[in-house]
Amino acid sequence: MNRTRIKICGLTREEDVDAAVSAGADAIGFVIYAASPRYVSPARAAELAARLPPYVTPVLLFVNESLAKVAAACALLPHALLQFHGDETPAECLAHGRPFVRAARIPLQAPAPGEAGFDLVNYASSFNKAQAILLDAHVEGFGGGGKTFNWSLLPLNVNAHLVLSGGLTPANVTDGILQVRPRCTTLAVDVSSGVEVSKGIKSADKINQFVAAVRAADRQFASN
């Protein structure tokens, strides 16, 4: 069975890191973007990442950060995966010699008649060195804002590993996986606000419910 990988993002506390690991998360995300309410410094991210057991990946999220500051954060977390959510070019994403994920900002609605929509196939081709393309809702500012875009509007065939994000919760992630997984090479999921009690404060119960819903989707997909 092709198991859906799970990332829990925006962690700020030791107990939330431990809860995510205990639930079975594959990756833990730290937001290195000062404008975010979930911001942690690179030094704090390194402290939290030190709690991770083998084979659980720390991920550092950046938005239009300078190459020097990204490099400084990388020095503190030598095994972290990078995730870029701003206007970074392919060359900027590759500059650090680290595996990276590139976020794509997906419009919340279909384009108006005669209007060109977001071309995910072309975007994925432009960032073909990325480990995956993360799909997040296009809202004001950066990050998905807890909003869900219309999954049915995605292309039917994207030759890339995708990460579904944007407004995921224990209640909707099963449906999201079943809709999006057939459209790509492999699919992972990324959740932040959907497992929180407040911004940056996670709920162990919600994390466990989210992981259970992902596993339910895997079983359902395998039986189809």
GUKEKE-960513 format. One line per field, with one value per atom (N, C-alpha, C): residue number from 1; x, y, z. Coordinates in steps of 0.001 Angstrom, whole numbers, plus 500000, padded with zeros to 6 digits. Example, Ala and Ser with C-alpha at 12.3 -4.5 7.8 and 13.67 -1.06 7.14 Angstrom:
BEGIN
seq = [1	1	1	2	2	2]
c1 = [513190	512300	513200	512850	513670	512900]
c2 = [494310	495500	496700	497750	498940	500030]
c3 = [507800	507800	507800	507080	507140	507870]
***
This chain:
BEGIN
seq = [1	1	1	2	2	2	3	3	3	4	4	4	5	5	5	6	6	6	7	7	7	8	8	8	9	9	9	10	10	10	11	11	11	12	12	12	13	13	13	14	14	14	15	15	15	16	16	16	17	17	17	18	18	18	19	19	19	20	20	20	21	21	21	22	22	22	23	23	23	24	24	24	25	25	25	26	26	26	27	27	27	28	28	28	29	29	29	30	30	30	31	31	31	32	32	32	33	33	33	34	34	34	35	35	35	36	36	36	37	37	37	38	38	38	39	39	39	40	40	40	41	41	41	42	42	42	43	43	43	44	44	44	45	45	45	46	46	46	47	47	47	48	48	48	49	49	49	50	50	50	51	51	51	52	52	52	53	53	53	54	54	54	55	55	55	56	56	56	57	57	57	58	58	58	59	59	59	60	60	60	61	61	61	62	62	62	63	63	63	64	64	64	65	65	65	66	66	66	67	67	67	68	68	68	69	69	69	70	70	70	71	71	71	72	72	72	73	73	73	74	74	74	75	75	75	76	76	76	77	77	77	78	78	78	79	79	79	80	80	80	81	81	81	82	82	82	83	83	83	84	84	84	85	85	85	86	86	86	87	87	87	88	88	88	89	89	89	90	90	90	91	91	91	92	92	92	93	93	93	94	94	94	95	95	95	96	96	96	97	97	97	98	98	98	99	99	99	100	100	100	101	101	101	102	102	102	103	103	103	104	104	104	105	105	105	106	106	106	107	107	107	108	108	108	109	109	109	110	110	110	111	111	111	112	112	112	113	113	113	114	114	114	115	115	115	116	116	116	117	117	117	118	118	118	119	119	119	120	120	120	121	121	121	122	122	122	123	123	123	124	124	124	125	125	125	126	126	126	127	127	127	128	128	128	129	129	129	130	130	130	131	131	131	132	132	132	133	133	133	134	134	134	135	135	135	136	136	136	137	137	137	138	138	138	139	139	139	140	140	140	141	141	141	142	142	142	143	143	143	144	144	144	145	145	145	146	146	146	147	147	147	148	148	148	149	149	149	150	150	150	151	151	151	152	152	152	153	153	153	154	154	154	155	155	155	156	156	156	157	157	157	158	158	158	159	159	159	160	160	160	161	161	161	162	162	162	163	163	163	164	164	164	165	165	165	166	166	166	167	167	167	168	168	168	169	169	169	170	170	170	171	171	171	172	172	172	173	173	173	174	174	174	175	175	175	176	176	176	177	177	177	178	178	178	179	179	179	180	180	180	181	181	181	182	182	182	183	183	183	184	184	184	185	185	185	186	186	186	187	187	187	188	188	188	189	189	189	190	190	190	191	191	191	192	192	192	193	193	193	194	194	194	195	195	195	196	196	196	197	197	197	198	198	198	199	199	199	200	200	200	201	201	201	202	202	202	203	203	203	204	204	204	205	205	205	206	206	206	207	207	207	208	208	208	209	209	209	210	210	210	211	211	211	212	212	212	213	213	213	214	214	214	215	215	215	216	216	216	217	217	217	218	218	218	219	219	219	220	220	220	221	221	221	222	222	222	223	223	223	224	224	224]
c1 = [500849	500000	500878	500552	501293	500856	501654	501280	501460	500444	500515	501393	502433	503309	502616	502950	502264	503279	503045	503830	502904	503326	502643	503492	502910	503691	503332	504257	504008	504129	505052	505194	506095	505724	506449	506774	506238	506392	506885	507642	508161	507044	505994	504942	504216	504175	503529	504411	505719	506650	506508	506489	506374	505046	503963	502651	502626	503226	503248	504053	505189	506022	505271	504657	503926	502784	502146	501013	501452	502725	503227	503549	503757	504119	505477	505615	506871	507783	507197	507969	507337	508189	507776	508242	507316	507650	507835	508886	509169	509144	508356	508150	509207	510144	511215	510839	509703	509145	508558	509227	508929	507508	506885	505528	504468	504848	503881	503679	502440	502209	502823	503259	503876	505407	505932	507380	508172	509251	510291	511631	512569	513905	514609	515625	516382	516958	517396	517946	516865	515648	514548	514152	514133	513831	514841	516114	517143	516914	516492	516172	515053	513991	512840	513186	513965	514324	515214	515913	516773	515968	514662	513794	513378	513622	513110	513923	513239	513946	514408	515194	515603	514391	514550	513570	512328	512356	511352	512090	511661	512419	512009	512966	512649	512600	511650	511470	511470	512268	512352	511617	510628	509795	510264	510551	511021	510106	510042	509308	510215	510741	511549	512680	513306	514408	515713	516658	517955	518718	519586	520384	521240	521740	522605	521839	520619	519846	519387	519064	518726	519945	521108	522337	522646	522419	522679	521750	520486	519544	519948	520379	520805	521984	522867	524024	523610	522491	522005	521226	520649	519854	520368	521488	522157	521381	520330	519581	518184	517918	516570	516320	515077	514563	514113	514270	513860	512528	511736	510431	510280	510053	510016	508601	508110	506722	506577	507662	507574	507694	508548	508745	510086	510607	511935	511984	513094	513311	513877	513853	514492	515947	516689	518104	518266	517400	517472	517158	516208	515876	517022	517767	518858	520158	520223	521485	522118	521312	521827	522248	522067	522478	521698	520482	519628	518388	517848	516534	515519	514600	513622	512254	511258	509877	509504	508806	508398	506887	506415	504973	504418	503247	502489	501205	500911	499740	498563	497647	496543	495334	494777	493599	492442	491688	490576	489457	489295	488196	488720	487859	488191	488368	489210	489366	488080	487919	486766	486878	485745	485783	486751	487625	488596	489847	489891	491044	491940	493257	494198	494297	494176	494287	495734	495938	497276	497665	498850	499310	500222	499635	500409	501399	501029	501930	503194	503041	504193	505017	504324	505003	505862	505286	506033	507232	507072	508195	509304	508920	509906	510723	510082	510748	510964	511463	511579	512677	513507	514512	513969	512764	512157	511825	511931	511516	510014	509278	507821	507325	506119	505403	504278	504278	503246	502124	500899	499736	499082	499107	498498	497547	496569	495588	496217	495861	496361	495475	496006	495284	496178	495637	496423	497606	498780	499964	500453	501212	501780	501264	501210	500567	499121	498527	497171	496075	496416	495401	494295	494582	493551	492444	492679	491668	491885	490773	490821	490483	491312	490978	490172	489665	488805	489680	489801	490686	490299	489028	488573	489092	489575	490076	491541	492194	493593	493684	494811	494983	494857	494421	494220	495527	496607	497880	499026	499651	500808	501995	503018	504173	505114	504661	505442	504912	505765	505316	504625	503422	502666	502446	502316	501943	500672	499601	498333	498305	498026	497966	496807	496640	495604	494281	494058	492758	492424	493413	493131	492777	491858	491410	491180	490969	490607	489323	488448	487157	487249	488253	488261	489479	490478	491709	491495	490612	490356	489858	488894	488351	489421	490251	491310	492280	492685	493608	492973	491742	491089	490915	490729	490574	491902	492944	494182	495203	495225	496273	496303	495159	495234	495820	496009	496447	497960	498731	500152	500974	502282	503185	502989	503142	502807	502207	501522	500892	501247	501600	501749	500763	500593	499704	500441	500023	500667	499575	499576	498524	499138	498468	498895	497690	496902	495777	494730	494621	493593	493796	494966	495205	495587	495081	495435	494258	494608	493626	493738	494935	495170	496432	496738	497837	499168	499757	501028	500917	499701	499483	498663	499286	498633	497834	496920	496126	496549	496999	497395	496216	495021	493835	493573	493667	493420	494499	495742	496811	496518	496116	495793	494601	493586	492425	492829	493721	494173	494916	495847	496608	495671	494690	493739	492942	492574	491826	492678	493970	494874	494988	495129	495242	493948	492815	491536	491495	492032	492091	492982	494111	495007	494304	493571	492849	491788	491076	490022	490588	491708	492346	492833	493395	493918	492819	491624	490515	489773	490019	489304	489839]
c2 = [498799	500000	501241	502222	503475	504384	504418	505179	506664	507431	508886	509446	510160	510791	512005	512291	513346	514317	515593	516644	517473	517690	518608	519867	521007	522237	523281	524229	525355	525007	524105	523709	524677	524919	525887	525351	524179	523673	522228	521886	520530	519498	519767	518760	518508	519519	519329	518514	518748	517914	516456	516229	514857	514214	515004	514465	514092	514917	514629	513374	513240	512050	510805	510910	509768	509330	510296	509984	509332	509496	508876	509831	511107	512075	511722	511982	511738	512956	514140	515375	516406	517282	518341	519666	520619	521885	523014	523807	524985	526215	527215	528400	529450	529663	530644	531900	532473	533641	534546	535668	536493	537047	537183	537726	536715	535471	534424	534327	534096	533865	532555	531712	530433	530485	531700	531875	531309	530615	530284	530672	531057	531388	530112	530224	529020	528302	529070	528434	527641	528213	527503	526272	526404	525249	524129	524497	523492	522779	523543	522933	521911	522312	521425	520219	520451	519355	518322	518734	517793	516678	516880	515870	514793	515021	514111	512821	511684	510417	510237	509207	508941	508760	509231	509073	509955	510896	511961	513232	513849	514923	516296	517128	518531	519312	520226	521033	522505	523307	524747	525501	526287	527027	528474	528931	530295	531013	532339	533186	534352	534316	535414	535817	534824	535094	535244	535996	536180	534857	534715	533495	533316	534420	534331	533814	534287	533845	532396	531994	530576	529710	530153	529386	529289	530368	530348	529364	529327	528368	526937	526733	525400	524906	525821	525431	524894	525411	524965	523654	523385	522164	521451	520750	520199	519127	518569	517494	517940	519247	519731	519809	519539	519791	521256	521913	523307	523388	524385	524592	526075	526420	527815	528216	529298	529726	531110	531750	533113	533158	534061	534264	533699	532741	532205	531567	531806	531210	529800	529015	527698	527789	528771	528911	529226	530082	530417	529204	528389	527188	526184	526154	525191	525673	526940	527561	526931	526250	525746	524286	523649	522260	521308	521699	520879	520439	519271	518924	519985	520301	521336	521012	521617	521567	522984	523116	524442	524564	525601	525823	526471	526011	526609	527199	528430	529111	528899	528047	527624	528549	529145	530010	529262	530002	529388	528965	529655	529376	529208	528712	528566	529949	530057	531346	531759	533053	533563	533154	533081	532720	533615	532980	533730	534109	533809	534161	532947	533159	532054	531663	530387	529919	529602	529218	528829	527516	527477	526305	525466	524509	523698	522802	522281	521404	522164	523387	524208	524596	524915	525291	524127	522932	521759	521490	521737	521558	522572	523806	524845	524504	523840	523459	521944	521407	519951	519370	520218	519732	519668	520163	520107	518670	518352	517021	516850	517938	517906	519330	519444	520715	520683	521667	521758	522671	522188	522936	523639	524973	525757	526768	527206	528158	529541	530209	531558	532569	533097	534100	535327	536388	537592	537239	537765	537398	536023	535387	534073	533039	531792	530731	530645	529500	529258	529871	530404	531047	530111	528807	527850	527683	528139	528067	526831	526266	525111	525553	525172	525452	524287	524462	523457	522360	521233	520167	519649	519678	519121	519912	521144	521971	521691	520849	520518	519707	519807	518990	517508	516749	515322	514550	515111	514394	515380	515348	516193	515270	515377	514489	515001	514890	515383	514753	514747	514419	515667	515509	516648	516506	517656	517724	518555	517968	518678	519424	520721	521569	522542	523435	524462	524047	524388	524157	522708	521843	520437	520278	519352	519030	517525	516996	515579	515256	516254	516008	515957	516637	516700	516057	515635	515153	513845	512985	511734	512023	512918	513273	513925	514783	515434	514438	513461	512434	511637	511234	510420	511186	512507	513308	513607	513863	514386	513292	512228	511228	510660	510389	509837	510802	512061	513074	513283	512569	512880	511613	511780	510644	510015	510804	510409	511624	511370	512460	512369	513515	513671	514755	514920	515966	516770	518038	518985	519753	519702	520353	521269	522390	523287	523717	524667	525199	524138	523122	522096	521196	521297	520499	521402	522647	523617	523956	524389	525017	526535	527035	528444	528490	529629	529697	529316	528248	527773	526793	526569	525635	524459	523293	522123	521347	520529	519619	518195	517471	516077	515255	515528	514795	515042	516296	516612	516012	516006	515374	513895	513228	511802	511557	512426	512295	512506	513466	513740	512541	511993	510830	509657	509447	508352	508548	509785	510060	509820	510136	509860	508355	507602	506150	505541	506138	505669	505890	507025	507290	506275	505944	504952	503608	503191	501899	501958	503084	503213	503242	503946	504025	502651	501892	500569	499593	499804	498881	499220	500403	500811	500087]
c3 = [500000	500000	500000	499184	499104	500246	501299	502490	502263	502597	502482	503589	503210	504197	504811	506074	506827	507410	507169	507825	508705	509952	510862	510913	510581	510404	511456	511630	512518	513985	514335	515735	516490	517740	518562	519949	520313	521682	521682	522701	522833	522862	523630	523768	522446	521576	520280	519341	519406	518635	519066	520363	520877	520457	520495	520111	518641	517789	516355	516062	516720	516534	517009	518177	518730	517833	517164	516281	514985	514630	513412	512283	512588	511546	510948	509660	508957	508958	509103	509054	509979	510511	511433	510856	510709	510081	511074	510848	511652	510743	511128	510288	510633	509724	509919	509119	509478	508769	509830	510086	511251	511262	510106	510052	510469	510634	510969	512481	512922	514355	514843	513915	514268	514140	514030	513842	515008	514684	515652	515036	515874	515378	514943	514103	513744	514963	515967	517173	517910	517990	518638	517817	516504	515650	515880	516058	516297	517626	518655	519952	519815	519120	518965	518097	517046	516139	516817	517858	518577	519240	519389	519997	518998	517720	516695	516646	516562	516411	514968	514697	513319	512398	511179	510109	510258	511181	511195	510799	509706	509070	509571	510011	510278	508963	508872	507661	508059	507371	507638	506543	506936	505985	505908	504691	504453	503467	503601	502656	502271	501055	500519	501467	502072	502995	502223	502784	502126	502117	501130	501031	502278	502821	503999	505209	505402	506563	506412	505192	504978	505267	504801	505033	506521	507270	508711	509414	508999	509582	509227	508002	507575	508413	508790	509589	510960	511488	512792	512698	511531	511331	510082	510215	509031	508295	508915	508258	507817	507894	507589	506086	505733	504389	504341	503201	503059	502324	502699	502066	501777	500509	500080	499680	500297	500108	499487	499106	498586	497081	496620	495180	494723	495452	495161	493765	493074	491751	491918	490845	490937	491373	490844	491211	492689	493237	494664	495528	495109	495868	495858	494761	494616	495256	495631	496031	497268	498082	499360	499296	498153	498006	498889	499261	500118	499341	499662	499124	499555	498665	498993	498418	499039	498569	498166	497041	496558	496641	497310	497427	496161	495756	494656	495237	494893	495438	494487	494899	494037	494267	493211	493386	494049	494853	495582	494649	493527	492609	491187	490320	488904	488269	487230	486559	485853	485682	484942	483478	482768	481346	480575	479797	479012	479779	481072	481901	482059	481945	482096	483564	483851	485219	485584	486821	487274	486601	485999	485256	486149	486863	487795	487068	485920	485170	484790	484298	483924	485154	486243	487481	487989	488005	488459	487556	486261	485336	485611	485958	486246	487496	488449	489692	489731	488615	488512	489391	489995	490941	492371	492589	493922	494271	495558	495998	495821	495980	495789	495588	495027	494920	495941	496827	497858	497369	497445	496977	498151	498123	499189	498564	499340	498823	498646	497569	497297	498024	499114	499898	500032	500624	500883	501781	501455	502213	501804	502685	502373	503352	502878	503647	503228	503476	502991	503820	504990	505820	506281	506282	506683	505671	504438	503385	502518	502050	501154	499740	498765	497371	496809	495600	494971	494342	495036	494572	493193	492860	491585	490387	490617	489521	489182	489964	489671	488382	487671	486462	486778	485792	485997	486080	485517	485504	485674	486843	487132	487398	486576	486687	487781	489024	490162	491438	492451	493797	494345	494856	495375	496877	497532	498942	499025	499497	499619	500943	500864	502043	501858	502822	502704	503296	504561	505171	505464	505509	505818	507296	507559	508914	508995	510199	510288	509524	509347	508695	507175	506572	505102	504444	505236	504613	503864	504324	503606	502194	502081	500766	499896	500499	499737	499143	499932	499437	498300	498471	497446	496142	496228	495010	494317	495107	494521	494207	494988	494777	493365	492712	491347	490322	490683	489723	489686	490540	490661	490869	490948	491126	492497	493545	494912	495603	496720	497459	498937	499509	500953	501392	502701	503218	504275	504410	505313	506039	507372	508154	509204	509463	510533	511355	510828	511609	511908	511070	511247	512443	513107	514317	515491	515458	516490	517404	518602	519496	519418	519062	518743	517897	517316	516355	517003	516480	516988	518134	518648	519754	519231	519192	518609	519658	519157	519982	519677	520695	520487	519979	520493	520036	518561	518136	516725	515824	516291	515513	515325	516380	516280	515361	515437	514554	513096	512859	511493	510922	511698	511227	510964	511834	511631	510340	510036	508805	507566	507650	506529	506309	507381	507245	506705	507076	506525	505021	504568	503128	502424	503042	502447	502269	503295	503205	502125	502071	501061	499660	499485	498178	497743	498679	498341	497951	498493	498229	496947	496387	495154	493932]
***
